[in-house]
Amino acid sequence: MAKKISIGTWAYAFGPYADNPVPFDTVVRRCGELGLDGIEIGAFRPHVHPDDYPMKADRDRINALLKVNGLEVSGLAADFWAYPGPGTAESEKDDLYFKIFKKNLQLCLDLNSPGIRVDTVQPPNALEGEARQEAYRRIVRQWQRCAQLGEEFGVKMVWEFEPGFLFNKPSEVVQLVTDVDHPNFKVLFDTCHAYMGAVVGSRQHGEKETLPGGVVEFAQMLEGKIGHVHLIDSDGTLHGEETSTHRPFGEGMINFDEVIPAIVEDAGYNGVWWTIDLCFWPEAWDVTENALEFLQPLAARY
């Protein structure tokens, strides 16, 4: 059976679209018209933030909109950026991080999302020495607890590593998911971020770490640990000197005929969804159809 293809709605609300975001209902209708199987919801304003859709009736209207347009939800990216990162002492005060996680977990349940995305929030070089080690220990503790709660309600928890956030080296990614050591906690493998980490070694703390086998080797290192996938190309540059430039398929340097088998066959990713991620791309709205057409043959093959 072919993989299902979705697209992250944040592409039409972040960065170049921040001053003039595409309304959520317009995004849904357009994705339905193009023949996408689903959307991945960016639970950030102005789209579907949990505080703006607090009632069951509010969320039922979103479900109805998705249904009439023939779309499912592949996952939910929660807004943790407005709060202290999971590695900070502030995030543990009054159980803050766990409460925010629970609020967004409920949104996942109400919108039938199979997964929830998290990240480390803090910049990659924000901490040194013991402070960095303590942040790592806090993250492990908090994510173990959150993963357990997600498992109880049938929602997978996935961590998206990237150059802009703490712990982004290939070895750090493997070690952190290993130390969390929970069956409901996996890595969200974004091919663009993987390229910037494994090939470029972008924004890494201390000595740079790259891999001879690039993205393919990175995926292989995560055998059994990939829980969700974002697919997009990379030209080896950063957007705003912070995070990876998510360049449209065919305009970068990733060989998807090599990378897809590494993810699906070598790493054993058996999820049903592939999510297109055009985050921060200035013409995301215009290239969505081309992105879908690029992936459809690969989705059918794998």
C-alpha positions as CSV (number, residue, x, y, z in Angstrom):
1,M,0.0,0.0,0.0
2,A,1.3,3.4,-0.9
3,K,2.4,5.8,1.8
4,K,0.0,8.7,2.6
5,I,1.2,12.2,1.9
6,S,0.4,15.2,4.0
7,I,1.8,18.7,4.3
8,G,2.6,20.9,7.4
9,T,0.2,23.8,7.6
10,W,2.9,26.0,9.3
11,A,4.4,26.5,5.9
12,Y,1.6,29.0,5.1
13,A,1.8,30.8,8.4
14,F,5.5,31.2,9.4
15,G,8.3,33.3,8.1
16,P,7.4,35.0,4.8
17,Y,3.7,34.3,5.5
18,A,3.7,35.7,9.0
19,D,2.3,39.1,8.0
20,N,-0.2,37.6,5.6
21,P,-0.9,34.0,6.6
22,V,-3.1,31.8,4.5
23,P,-6.3,31.1,6.5
24,F,-6.5,27.6,7.9
25,D,-9.8,26.8,6.1
26,T,-8.3,28.0,2.8
27,V,-5.3,25.7,3.3
28,V,-7.6,22.7,4.0
29,R,-9.7,23.3,0.9
30,R,-6.6,23.7,-1.3
31,C,-5.0,20.6,0.0
32,G,-8.1,18.7,-0.6
33,E,-8.3,20.0,-4.2
34,L,-4.8,18.9,-4.9
35,G,-5.4,15.4,-3.7
36,L,-3.3,15.3,-0.6
37,D,-4.2,12.6,1.9
38,G,-3.9,14.8,4.9
39,I,-2.4,17.8,6.7
40,E,-0.1,18.1,9.6
41,I,-1.5,20.7,11.9
42,G,0.7,23.5,13.2
43,A,-1.0,24.3,16.5
44,F,0.3,27.8,16.4
45,R,-1.6,31.0,15.9
46,P,-3.2,32.0,13.6
47,H,-4.1,28.4,12.8
48,V,-5.3,25.9,15.3
49,H,-3.9,27.0,18.7
50,P,-5.6,25.0,21.5
51,D,-6.6,28.2,23.4
52,D,-8.4,29.5,20.4
53,Y,-10.3,26.3,19.9
54,P,-11.1,25.4,23.5
55,M,-14.5,23.7,23.1
56,K,-15.4,20.3,21.7
57,A,-17.7,22.1,19.3
58,D,-14.8,24.2,18.0
59,R,-12.8,21.1,17.3
60,D,-15.7,19.3,15.8
61,R,-16.0,22.0,13.2
62,I,-12.3,21.5,12.2
63,N,-13.0,17.7,11.9
64,A,-16.0,18.4,9.7
65,L,-14.0,20.8,7.5
66,L,-11.3,18.1,7.1
67,K,-13.8,15.4,6.4
68,V,-15.7,17.3,3.7
69,N,-12.3,18.0,2.0
70,G,-11.2,14.3,2.2
71,L,-8.3,14.9,4.5
72,E,-6.9,13.2,7.6
73,V,-4.5,14.5,10.2
74,S,-1.0,13.0,10.1
75,G,0.3,14.7,13.2
76,L,0.3,17.9,15.3
77,A,3.2,20.3,15.9
78,A,2.5,21.9,19.3
79,D,3.5,25.4,20.3
80,F,6.1,24.8,22.9
81,W,8.1,27.8,21.8
82,A,6.1,30.3,23.8
83,Y,7.2,28.6,27.0
84,P,10.5,27.7,28.7
85,G,12.2,24.7,27.0
86,P,12.0,21.2,28.6
87,G,15.7,21.5,29.6
88,T,15.1,24.6,31.8
89,A,14.4,24.7,35.6
90,E,11.4,27.0,34.8
91,S,9.7,24.3,32.7
92,E,9.5,22.1,35.9
93,K,8.0,24.7,38.1
94,D,4.4,24.0,38.8
95,D,4.7,21.2,36.3
96,L,4.5,23.8,33.5
97,Y,5.9,21.7,30.6
98,F,3.8,18.7,31.5
99,K,0.6,20.8,31.6
100,I,1.3,22.3,28.2
101,F,1.9,18.9,26.9
102,K,-1.4,17.6,28.2
103,K,-3.3,20.6,26.8
104,N,-1.9,19.8,23.3
105,L,-2.3,16.1,23.8
106,Q,-6.0,16.7,24.3
107,L,-6.1,18.7,21.0
108,C,-4.5,15.7,19.3
109,L,-7.2,13.4,20.6
110,D,-10.0,15.7,19.6
111,L,-8.6,16.1,16.1
112,N,-7.7,12.4,15.7
113,S,-3.9,13.2,15.4
114,P,-1.8,10.0,15.7
115,G,1.3,11.9,16.9
116,I,2.6,15.1,18.6
117,R,5.8,16.8,17.7
118,V,8.3,18.2,20.3
119,D,11.7,19.8,20.3
120,T,14.3,21.0,22.8
121,V,13.4,24.7,22.2
122,Q,16.7,26.2,23.4
123,P,19.4,27.3,21.0
124,P,22.2,24.8,20.3
125,N,25.0,26.8,22.0
126,A,23.0,28.2,24.9
127,L,24.6,26.1,27.6
128,E,28.0,24.8,28.6
129,G,29.4,22.2,31.0
130,E,27.2,21.1,33.9
131,A,24.3,23.4,32.9
132,R,24.2,21.6,29.6
133,Q,24.3,18.2,31.2
134,E,21.5,19.1,33.6
135,A,19.4,20.4,30.7
136,Y,19.9,17.0,29.1
137,R,18.8,15.1,32.2
138,R,15.7,17.3,32.6
139,I,14.7,16.7,29.0
140,V,15.1,13.0,29.4
141,R,12.9,13.0,32.5
142,Q,10.2,15.2,31.1
143,W,10.0,13.3,27.8
144,Q,9.8,10.0,29.5
145,R,6.8,11.2,31.5
146,C,5.2,12.7,28.4
147,A,5.8,9.7,26.3
148,Q,4.1,7.5,28.9
149,L,1.0,9.7,29.0
150,G,0.9,9.8,25.2
151,E,1.1,6.0,25.1
152,E,-1.9,5.7,27.5
153,F,-4.0,7.7,25.1
154,G,-2.6,6.2,21.9
155,V,-0.7,9.3,20.6
156,K,2.9,8.8,19.5
157,M,5.5,11.4,20.7
158,V,8.2,12.4,18.2
159,W,11.2,14.7,18.6
160,E,12.3,16.8,15.7
161,F,16.0,17.6,15.9
162,E,17.3,20.6,13.9
163,P,20.3,23.0,13.7
164,G,18.4,25.7,15.6
165,F,17.9,23.7,18.8
166,L,19.9,22.1,21.6
167,F,21.4,18.6,20.9
168,N,21.6,18.4,17.1
169,K,24.6,16.3,16.4
170,P,23.9,12.8,14.9
171,S,25.4,11.1,18.0
172,E,23.4,13.3,20.3
173,V,20.2,12.5,18.5
174,V,20.8,8.8,18.8
175,Q,21.9,9.1,22.4
176,L,18.9,11.1,23.5
177,V,16.3,8.9,22.0
178,T,18.2,5.9,23.5
179,D,18.2,7.5,27.0
180,V,14.6,8.4,26.9
181,D,14.1,4.7,26.3
182,H,10.4,4.6,25.9
183,P,8.5,2.7,23.2
184,N,6.2,5.6,22.5
185,F,9.1,8.1,22.0
186,K,10.7,8.2,18.5
187,V,12.6,10.6,16.3
188,L,11.0,12.8,13.7
189,F,13.4,12.5,10.8
190,D,13.4,15.6,8.7
191,T,15.6,15.0,5.6
192,C,16.6,18.7,5.4
193,H,17.6,18.8,9.1
194,A,19.4,15.5,8.7
195,Y,21.4,16.9,5.8
196,M,22.4,20.0,7.7
197,G,23.5,17.8,10.7
198,A,25.1,14.9,8.9
199,V,26.7,16.6,5.9
200,V,27.2,20.3,6.9
201,G,27.5,19.9,10.7
202,S,25.6,23.2,11.1
203,R,25.4,25.0,14.4
204,Q,26.8,22.1,16.4
205,H,28.2,22.6,19.9
206,G,31.9,22.1,20.2
207,E,33.7,19.9,17.7
208,K,31.8,19.5,14.4
209,E,30.4,16.1,13.7
210,T,29.5,14.9,10.2
211,L,29.0,11.5,8.7
212,P,30.8,10.0,5.6
213,G,27.5,8.5,4.5
214,G,25.6,11.7,5.0
215,V,21.8,11.4,5.4
216,V,21.7,7.8,4.5
217,E,24.2,6.9,7.3
218,F,22.2,9.1,9.8
219,A,19.0,7.2,9.0
220,Q,20.8,3.9,9.4
221,M,22.1,5.0,12.9
222,L,18.5,5.5,13.9
223,E,17.3,1.9,13.1
224,G,14.1,1.2,14.9
225,K,14.0,4.8,16.3
226,I,12.2,6.8,13.5
227,G,8.6,7.4,14.3
228,H,7.6,10.1,11.7
229,V,9.2,11.6,8.6
230,H,9.3,15.1,7.1
231,L,10.5,15.2,3.5
232,I,12.0,18.2,1.7
233,D,15.3,19.1,-0.1
234,S,18.3,21.0,1.3
235,D,20.8,23.2,-0.5
236,G,23.2,23.2,2.5
237,T,22.2,26.6,3.8
238,L,20.4,28.0,6.8
239,H,17.3,30.1,6.9
240,G,18.1,33.3,8.8
241,E,21.3,31.7,10.1
242,E,19.1,29.7,12.5
243,T,17.5,26.6,11.0
244,S,17.6,24.6,7.8
245,T,16.5,26.1,4.5
246,H,13.6,23.8,3.4
247,R,14.2,24.0,-0.4
248,P,11.7,22.5,-2.8
249,F,12.3,19.0,-4.2
250,G,14.9,18.9,-7.0
251,E,16.5,22.2,-6.0
252,G,18.9,20.9,-3.4
253,M,21.4,18.1,-2.9
254,I,19.5,15.3,-1.4
255,N,19.2,12.1,-3.4
256,F,15.8,10.8,-2.4
257,D,16.3,7.5,-4.4
258,E,19.0,6.7,-1.8
259,V,17.5,8.4,1.3
260,I,14.0,6.9,1.1
261,P,15.2,3.3,1.1
262,A,17.5,4.2,4.0
263,I,14.6,5.5,6.0
264,V,12.1,2.8,5.1
265,E,14.2,-0.3,4.7
266,D,17.4,0.3,6.7
267,A,16.0,2.2,9.6
268,G,12.7,0.3,9.4
269,Y,10.3,3.3,9.4
270,N,6.9,1.6,9.0
271,G,4.6,4.6,9.5
272,V,1.9,5.3,7.0
273,W,2.7,9.0,6.6
274,W,5.2,11.1,4.7
275,T,4.8,14.8,5.4
276,I,6.0,17.6,3.1
277,D,7.7,20.4,5.0
278,L,8.0,23.7,3.2
279,C,8.6,25.7,6.4
280,F,9.9,29.3,5.8
281,W,9.9,28.8,2.0
282,P,8.6,32.1,0.5
283,E,6.7,30.4,-2.3
284,A,5.3,27.5,-0.3
285,W,1.8,28.0,-1.6
286,D,2.9,28.0,-5.2
287,V,5.1,24.9,-5.1
288,T,2.8,22.6,-3.0
289,E,1.4,20.9,-6.1
290,N,4.9,20.2,-7.5
291,A,6.0,18.8,-4.1
292,L,3.1,16.4,-4.2
293,E,3.8,15.3,-7.7
294,F,7.4,14.7,-6.8
295,L,6.6,12.4,-3.9
296,Q,3.7,10.4,-5.4
297,P,5.8,8.0,-7.5
298,L,8.1,7.4,-4.5
299,A,5.1,6.8,-2.2
300,A,3.7,4.3,-4.6
301,R,7.0,2.5,-4.8
302,Y,7.5,2.2,-1.1
